[in-house]
Amino acid sequence: MYHKILADGFFSIASIAILVSIYSWSIDDIFLASAQWLQVATVMLLVAIYIKMNTFDDEAILSGTFHKKTDEKKITVKRRRKLTSKKKK
């Protein structure tokens, strides 16, 4: 539940960093340093993607069903009989 809010927050911060980078590039301001703002945006986007990818696993661990797979059935292998041809006498 909180993972979605956290990931959306990182995504919002990354989009704001991209806007600041575009603004500082357009006015040629050295104090805003557009390259660093792009690096901040990249890191924030990667963190948001990481949080989104691990949301399911974290919820399963917290609920205690991470290793339990109830839908799977045990696979059994049946032996086949050998086919032999009988000779007629």
N, C-alpha and C positions, 0 to 999 in steps of 0.2 A: 504494500500500500504506500509506504513512504518512499519506496524506490522510484515510483513514477514521478512523484513530486520533486525528488532530489534530481533525477535525470532531466526533468523539464527545467529546473532551475539552472543547471549547468548549461543546458542548451540556450536558455535565455541570456545568460551571461556571455556565452560565446557569440551570439548574434549582436549583442551590444558592443562587444570588442571588435567585431568586424565593421560595424558602423563607425566606431571611433577611428579605426584604421583608415577607412575610406575618407573620412573627414580630414584626418591629419595628412593624408597623401594629397588631397585636393588643395590644401592651403600651404603645402610645403613647410610644415612646422616641424622643427627638429625636436621640440620638447615633448611632443606627443608620440614620436617614434613609431611610425606605422608598421614597421617590420616586427617590432616586439608585440604590438597588439594582435597581429596575425598569429604569432606564436602562442599567445595566450588563448586565442580563439581555437586554435588547433588542439591544444591540450584539453581545453574544456569540452570540446566535441568528442574527443577520444574517451574522456572520463564518462560523459553521458552515454556513449555507445556501450562502454564496459558495464555500466550500471544496468542498462536495459537488457544486456545479454545475460547477466547473472541474476536477474530478478526471480526467475522460476526456480532456480536451484536454491536460493536463499529461503524462499517461501516453503519449499519442500523440506529443507533442513529444520526450519522452525516448527513446522507442523509434525515432524517426526516421520515423514513418509518418503524420505529421500531414496532409501535403498529398497523399499517395498514396492514390488510390482505385482499387483493383484490380477491384472488382466492377462498376464502371460501364463500359458499352460506348459507343463513339463513335456518336453519333447521325448517321445519314445520311438525307438527304432525296431521295426518288426523284421524278423528273419524271413527270408523267402525260401521256399522249398526248391531244391534242385530239380530241374526238369530232366528226366531221363527217358529215353525212348526204349520201349520194350520190344523185343524181337518176337515176332510170331513164329511158332514152330509148325 
